[in-house]
């Protein structure tokens, strides 16, 4: 049976994320994406990966305060890897409002 890749792209949350005073003073938009390779799925037999759990976990960071994107993606990555059937995951975050002359600044954690 082939592996299945699930993609959740740019789920938007709003949180305090950063070490600078302006980032600690107000919440900002953060876009989180996940690419998750799962094994053991068989939709015909009713075995599928419930990505709602991933989206709910990411949404739980709304209103949270974290110092770095590295910590954010590491926490999400750890959660995803704890789910049954996950063989590999790449989690990324992007802050689209940091620099006016850049689309976004972000971090990716793969493994």
TAWOJO-V602609 format. One record per pair of residues at least 24 apart in sequence whose ideal C-beta (glycine too) atoms are under 6 Angstrom apart, sorted by sequence separation. I is the first residue (numbers start at 1). J is the second residue. D is the distance in Angstrom with one decimal. If there is no record, write none. Layout:
i->(I:I)
j->(J:J)
d->(D:D)
This chain:
i->(9:69:8:32:7:6:5:77:3:4:73:3:73:4:70:69:6:36:6:40:15:39:11:38:13:14:19:38:39:13:15:16:17:36:37:37:36:35:34:33:32:30:31:30:29:29:28)
j->(33:93:34:58:35:36:37:109:37:38:107:39:109:41:107:107:49:80:51:85:61:85:58:85:61:62:67:86:87:62:64:65:66:86:87:88:89:90:91:92:93:93:94:95:96:97:97)
d->(5.0:4.7:4.5:5.0:5.3:4.5:5.3:5.0:5.2:5.2:5.5:5.5:4.4:5.0:5.7:4.1:5.7:5.9:5.3:4.8:5.4:5.5:5.3:4.5:5.3:5.9:5.3:5.8:5.1:5.0:4.8:4.0:5.5:6.0:4.7:4.1:4.9:4.5:5.3:4.8:5.1:5.6:4.5:5.8:5.8:5.8:5.6)
